[in-house]
């Protein structure tokens, strides 16, 4: 709602006051005249504001109006407009101040955002400090542990030495077995060479000489000459290989383990070197001092922001209280309006209460948002960065509870005042204004109930209230059903259309039904048309006869040929009575044509007789 009051309103109100006090010299007339002059001053004060002040000087205008109200009390019923103007000026001032609440809310959001960003940094600094402390305090201990890990009997270096000795022993065994394998191989090669040579020679001989050479070869194979047969040598070779293969596998395993131990030893040595140099290179002491300074500055910053936020919260509360007081002054001014203007004042009182409801909701939104934000920020705090005052959080939560506890009562009061305005209204426009304001409040209350989790019983009660008052707007404005306000209630299944609007919708639906039969087979189409026209004729006739005739004509034109054909059956005449005029217009030309043709034939016959020649059949 805008707080700038229109010039036209002031001038009309001013004229009525001055007219009331411009004649006669009795005390009431004189008081009315003085009240009018004070009103004139108030109007000019509002209109001639200084641009640099950012708005109308309502306070100065109100002071002038209050003087006018003192005169109005002595003017009887001749200056009632003064109280009405006073109420509107108070409303305007309150609404102007309400704009400041948005500015304060934005300021609070900015302060919270700044505090949140710094608090996040503080948490990072605190984490970094804990890490540096841990490194600083545990560095020496870790170095000692790592050194022992390298040097103790069970340490890495001892294990490396042990595995080296074991590897050397295994390599020695492998070398010995390999040497023996080579000796056996050499003996086998020698046997095979000698026996192959003897068998080759035997192939060239025969008889006893051949047998002698073969016996000698077999003697070598059996080992009679050297004492080692080929079979025994091959068996010895297999035994040596059976011993050699596991040793090779064990050697590979030990070599892998030895490589891992060496890598471990290297990493430990590197870690020890790192720890030795870390304090001097990284400067733990300097880092701790630096981080401590950042945390201290950050805590001071957040503390300052918390104090700033506390001040903003108090500023919001003070401004809200000030606005509430001004609305109370407006309500009091409207309560003093009597006579013909009392119905207007009743509507204004209800609107003031609506503004109070909005104020309560604004307070609840503000304190709810601040409380939620502060609780979210509280989760960011670490022990080193805990600076948010619990008192501020508790204060916001308490103010939130206070605002929420007053919302329901504010709504109930607004319903009561709008009902009073409806009862007091003497004109349709007055009743309509009260009804629309009432409906807006009902909608606001419905949405608030939904935000709180839904309350079906409350929803049912509110919709009953709506049902009782909506007729005022429907009767005053037949098009109200298409208004934005009416559209708000569509989600609740509320229809604001008048009976005539609903009836015309039925006619429009009927037109659609007639249009849908065009694609049917002829007989099915004719049967369907007769059924639809019977149903159509059952509908109540609308108040707008021209609209009704237009619909009837459009339905006739849509299926003109079918209606003409159906009308030829006398049984359909009653159902097609509404098309009688259109059917008459369509069939009249045909009848006239038939008459003209009959007249032409008669003339021809007469002409034939006059000529003495009869007409041939």
Number of C-alpha atoms within 10 A of each C-alpha: 9 8 20 16 16 10 12 9 11 18 14 10 20 23 14 17 25 21 16 23 24 15 12 11 11 10 12 21 23 20 25 31 27 24 34 30 19 23 31 22 18 29 25 14 19 23 19 11 15 12 8 6 8 8 15 21 17 24 15 15 24 23 15 21 28 20 16 27 28 14 22 28 19 17 23 15 16 23 32 26 26 32 26 24 26 27 30 24 27 26 27 22 24 26 19 19 17 21 13 14 21 14 12 17 21 13 16 23 17 14 19 21 15 14 24 21 12 20 26 17 17 27 20 18 23 21 17 15 21 14 13 19 16 11 16 18 12 12 18 14 11 15 19 12 12 18 16 14 17 21 13 12 11 11 15 22 18 15 19 20 12 13 18 15 12 15 20 13 13 18 16 12 16 20 13 13 19 15 12 15 20 12 14 20 15 12 18 21 13 14 22 16 11 16 20 13 13 20 17 13 14 19 11 9 13 11 8 9 13 17 13 14 21 19 15 18 21 15 15 22 22 17 17 12 11 12 10 16 20 19 13 16 19 15 13 15 19 13 13 18 15 11 13 19 12 12 18 15 11 15 20 13 13 18 15 12 15 20 13 13 17 16 12 15 19 13 12 18 16 12 16 20 12 14 19 14 12 16 15 10 10 11 14 18 14 11 15 19 13 14 20 16 13 16 23 14 14 22 21 13 17 24 17 15 22 20 16 16 21 19 13 17 23 14 14 22 16 12 18 22 13 15 24 19 14 21 25 20 18 26 25 15 23 29 17 16 23 18 9 13 16 21 24 22 27 26 27 25 28 25 22 25 25 24 22 22 24 17 21 24 18 18 23 23 16 25 26 20 18 23 21 15 16 21 14 12 18 18 9 16 19 17 9 17 23 17 20 21 14 11 10 18 19 12 16 23 19 15 19 22 14 15 21 18 13 14 21 15 12 20 21 15 17 25 22 15 23 28 21 17 28 24 14 18 23 15 12 15 14 19 25 22 21 30 24 18 21 27 26 17 24 22 19 15 20 21 13 16 15 13 10 8 8 13 13 12 8 13 19 12 11 18 17 11 16 19 14 10 19 20 17 19 23 17 13 13 15 15 15 19 18 12 11 9 15 21 15 13 19 11 7 11 7 16 15 23 18 17 11 15 15 13 17 21 13 15 21 12 12 18 18 12 14 19 14 10 17 13 9 11 9 12 9 11 18 18 11 16 21 16 12 16 16 14 12 17 13 8 13 12 13 15 11 10 10 10 13 15 13 11 17 18 16 13 19 19 13 15 17 17 12 15 21 18 10 18 19 10 9 9 10 13 14 11 17 19 13 16 19 14 10 17 17 11 10 14 11 10 10 10 10 11 11 10 10 10 10 11 11 10 10 10 10 12 13 12 13 13 11 10 8 8 10 12 11 5 3
